[in-house]
Structure formats: structure tokens, C-alpha cells
Amino acid sequence: GCPNTVRRLSRACPGQGPLELRGATSGVPPRTPAPSAATDITGYPPAFSMTTGSTDLRPPWMPQASRWLLALGIAGSALAVGTVHTITLCLVTVVLAAAAVLGWWGAEPMRARAPATLLLFTGIGLTLYTALQCVPMPIGWLAVIAPHNADVWSRALSPLREPGPSWAPITLDPIATRVEVLKGVAYLLAFVTALRVARRKEGVTFLGAVIVATAVALALAAVL
């Protein structure tokens, strides 16, 4: 007879008839490769796919804690009347900062899409623009940049019969402007944490559930 290696082939050995494939002779149908996660039912790669697996070597509790802290920050700020109170805003910012650290610390790198990158840099720019309004400058410079604000600052101490400050910021309410800067930082922390959470399909579902649950809680609070 022919060796086993030759018997697997559909060609004849010398002095024998044509041989059949082993799968055909044994009655076992040939196997069809199962579709992988990177292909759809047609065998072609999908036009769009979200990450379901992970090469993240961090402890599993870190991304889970990041998700729940983000949910707590979103729901807590909404139920606290939009963080009108400064103490509430500080607490929400601390929670969101912890969520961002747990979400990004030691995580695998990711590349955000162009719209997300544009939103991130826009938020950073607006927050910096707000923060710059708190920086004091010589009153002469302020008179050139914002004459009306310089006039208000120059007469700020007139009830006390004292000259106005020689240095003053653009804003006429520095405390309120600092609060707005803190709000901008909180928004940025929530955004970058949401980017990390939404990197996976289950994260998108989680964020959607948090938003819906927060809206329902707000509606019930308004009714009650």
C-alpha cells in the first residue's frame, strides 16, 4: 500500500486505482472554518466594529470603579441642581477626577476620533480662556483690553476715598469666574473618562443606561 501521507492525496499510487480523500472515505464531511470575530457572516471584515476584548493588564476593579464613579458624578451633579452650590461642585469634581485617574492610569493606549479630539481641545481652550480672565494685569493694560472693566476697577474703592487697585483682572467677579473654571475642569474630566468607558461596546451601553436613569430620577424629583 501507499504510505499514510500519500493516502491523504487524491492521486493514485503505482499499481492501484485512484485514491479518495480520507474525509470522504471515512464519511466525515470536510470542516468549514468558523467565522472569526473580525469577520461577519459573509466572510468579509465588518465596516465598523467596537472593541470587545482587551489586552489591559490592570486589575479588573479599576475600570469598573471608574465607570461607577463617573455615573455617580453625572447623576449626583444633576440631582444636586446642576452643581449650583460650590461645595457640591468641588465634591463632584473630586469624584470625576478619581474616575479619570482610575480609567486612564496604566490603561492601554487608544486613539480618539477626530470629533472627540476637536471637542476635547475646544473644551481645554474655553477653560483656559476663562482662567485667563482671573489673572491680574496692570490697570493700564486693562484699560486697553477692556476699558469699561478698568473704569469699574479704578472706582472700586471710591466709597472709602481710596484709589483703585493698580493691578486688576479682566473679570469683575473673580470668585464667580473661578467657579466657572472649576466647572470647565469637571466637564473635561467627565468627557475624558467617558471616552475611555465608551471605548468598549458594554461601556456605551452603561453610559446610555446612566443617562436614562438620571433623566428618570430628575423627572420623578420634579413630580414629587
matplotlib code that plots the C-alpha trace (Angstrom):
import matplotlib.pyplot as plt

x = [0.0, 0.8, 2.1, -0.3, 1.0, 0.3, -3.1, -4.3, -3.9, -6.4, -3.9, -3.2, -0.3, 1.5, -0.4, -3.5, -6.7, -7.3, -7.5, -10.0, -9.6, -9.6, -12.5, -14.6, -13.7, -14.5, -17.9, -16.9, -17.8, -15.0, -14.8, -15.8, -13.8, -16.0, -16.3, -14.0, -14.8, -13.2, -15.5, -19.2, -21.5, -20.3, -16.7, -15.6, -14.4, -17.2, -17.3, -17.3, -16.5, -16.1, -13.6, -15.0, -11.8, -8.9, -5.2, -5.5, -3.3, -4.8, -6.8, -10.5, -11.7, -10.1, -12.2, -15.3, -14.7, -14.0, -17.4, -19.4, -17.6, -18.4, -22.0, -22.0, -20.6, -23.1, -26.1, -25.0, -24.4, -27.7, -29.7, -27.8, -29.4, -26.6, -23.9, -25.1, -23.5, -19.8, -19.2, -21.3, -19.2, -16.0, -17.2, -18.4, -15.0, -13.1, -15.3, -14.8, -11.0, -10.9, -12.9, -10.5, -7.4, -8.8, -9.9, -6.6, -3.9, -1.9, -4.5, -3.7, -3.2, -6.1, -6.7, -9.8, -11.7, -11.3, -14.6, -13.8, -10.3, -11.8, -14.3, -11.5, -9.3, -12.2, -13.1, -9.5, -9.3, -12.5, -11.5, -8.1, -9.8, -12.0, -9.0, -7.0, -9.7, -8.7, -5.1, -4.3, -2.6, -1.6, -4.6, -3.1, -3.1, -6.6, -7.7, -6.6, -8.1, -11.4, -11.9, -15.2, -13.8, -10.8, -13.1, -15.1, -11.9, -10.5, -13.6, -14.0, -12.6, -14.1, -16.6, -13.6, -11.9, -9.0, -7.5, -8.4, -6.0, -3.0, -3.4, -6.8, -8.2, -10.5, -13.3, -15.4, -16.3, -13.2, -14.8, -17.6, -15.1, -13.0, -16.2, -16.7, -13.1, -13.8, -16.9, -14.9, -12.4, -15.3, -16.7, -13.3, -12.8, -16.2, -15.5, -12.1, -13.5, -16.4, -14.1, -12.3, -15.5, -17.1, -14.2, -16.0, -19.4, -20.6, -19.3, -21.5, -24.5, -23.5, -23.3, -26.7, -28.2, -26.7, -28.1, -31.6, -31.7, -30.6, -33.3, -35.9, -34.7, -34.9, -38.4, -39.6, -37.9, -39.7, -43.1, -42.6]
y = [0.0, 3.6, 5.5, 7.4, 10.8, 9.7, 8.2, 11.7, 12.9, 12.3, 10.8, 7.1, 5.0, 2.8, -0.3, 0.8, 2.7, 6.3, 7.1, 9.3, 11.8, 10.5, 12.6, 11.3, 7.6, 7.9, 9.5, 12.7, 15.9, 18.4, 21.1, 24.7, 27.3, 29.1, 32.9, 34.8, 37.9, 40.1, 38.8, 38.8, 36.1, 36.9, 36.3, 39.9, 42.3, 44.5, 48.1, 49.2, 47.3, 48.2, 46.6, 43.8, 42.1, 43.7, 43.4, 45.6, 44.1, 46.3, 44.8, 44.4, 46.6, 49.8, 50.2, 49.1, 51.6, 54.3, 53.6, 53.8, 56.9, 58.5, 57.5, 58.9, 62.2, 62.6, 61.6, 63.4, 66.7, 66.5, 65.7, 68.5, 71.1, 71.4, 71.9, 75.4, 75.2, 75.5, 72.7, 70.3, 71.3, 70.6, 67.2, 66.3, 67.4, 65.2, 62.2, 62.8, 63.3, 59.9, 58.3, 59.8, 58.5, 55.0, 54.9, 56.1, 55.0, 52.2, 51.7, 50.6, 53.5, 54.5, 56.8, 59.0, 60.0, 63.5, 64.9, 63.7, 65.3, 68.5, 68.6, 68.0, 70.8, 73.1, 72.5, 73.0, 76.2, 77.6, 76.6, 78.3, 81.4, 81.6, 81.1, 83.9, 86.3, 85.8, 86.8, 90.3, 92.7, 96.4, 98.7, 100.5, 97.2, 96.5, 100.0, 99.0, 95.5, 96.2, 99.9, 99.6, 96.9, 99.1, 102.0, 99.9, 98.7, 102.2, 103.3, 100.2, 101.8, 105.3, 104.9, 104.5, 107.5, 105.3, 104.9, 101.8, 98.9, 99.2, 95.6, 94.0, 91.1, 91.3, 89.7, 91.9, 88.9, 86.8, 84.3, 83.5, 83.2, 80.7, 78.7, 78.6, 77.4, 74.6, 73.7, 73.5, 71.2, 69.0, 68.8, 67.9, 65.2, 63.7, 63.9, 62.1, 59.5, 58.9, 58.5, 55.7, 54.0, 54.2, 52.5, 49.2, 48.2, 47.4, 50.8, 52.6, 50.6, 51.6, 55.3, 55.2, 53.5, 56.1, 59.0, 57.4, 56.6, 60.1, 61.6, 59.4, 60.4, 64.1, 63.6, 61.9, 64.5, 67.2, 65.5, 64.8]
z = [0.0, -0.1, 2.9, 5.0, 3.7, 0.2, 1.0, 2.0, -1.5, -4.3, -6.7, -7.5, -6.3, -8.7, -9.5, -7.6, -8.6, -7.8, -4.1, -2.4, 0.3, 3.9, 4.9, 2.0, 2.7, 6.4, 5.8, 7.7, 5.8, 5.4, 8.1, 7.3, 9.3, 11.8, 11.2, 13.4, 15.5, 12.8, 10.0, 9.6, 8.1, 4.6, 5.5, 4.9, 7.6, 9.0, 8.0, 11.7, 14.9, 18.5, 20.9, 22.9, 24.0, 26.0, 26.4, 29.5, 32.3, 35.1, 37.9, 36.8, 39.6, 38.2, 35.1, 37.0, 39.7, 37.0, 35.4, 38.7, 39.9, 36.5, 37.0, 40.5, 39.3, 36.4, 38.5, 41.6, 39.8, 38.0, 41.2, 43.1, 40.8, 38.3, 41.0, 41.8, 45.2, 45.2, 47.8, 45.7, 42.6, 44.5, 45.6, 42.1, 40.6, 43.1, 42.2, 38.5, 39.0, 40.7, 37.9, 35.3, 37.2, 37.6, 34.0, 32.4, 34.9, 33.3, 30.6, 27.1, 24.6, 22.4, 19.6, 19.8, 16.7, 15.2, 16.5, 20.0, 19.8, 18.5, 21.4, 23.9, 22.6, 22.4, 26.0, 27.1, 25.1, 26.6, 30.1, 29.7, 28.2, 31.3, 33.6, 32.0, 32.9, 36.6, 36.0, 37.3, 35.0, 35.2, 35.2, 32.1, 30.1, 31.3, 30.1, 26.6, 26.6, 28.5, 29.1, 30.9, 33.3, 34.0, 34.8, 37.3, 39.0, 39.2, 41.1, 43.2, 46.4, 45.8, 48.8, 51.0, 49.3, 48.2, 44.8, 42.8, 42.6, 40.3, 39.2, 38.3, 36.3, 33.4, 35.2, 37.6, 39.7, 40.3, 42.6, 40.2, 37.4, 39.4, 40.0, 36.2, 35.7, 38.2, 36.2, 33.0, 34.7, 35.8, 32.3, 30.9, 33.5, 32.7, 29.0, 29.0, 31.4, 29.1, 26.2, 28.0, 29.1, 25.7, 24.1, 24.5, 23.5, 27.0, 28.1, 25.6, 27.0, 30.5, 29.7, 28.0, 31.0, 33.3, 31.2, 31.0, 34.8, 35.6, 33.4, 35.0, 38.5, 37.6, 36.3, 39.4, 41.6, 39.6, 40.0, 43.7]

ax = plt.figure().add_subplot(projection="3d")
ax.plot(x, y, z, "-o")
ax.set_aspect("equal")
plt.show()
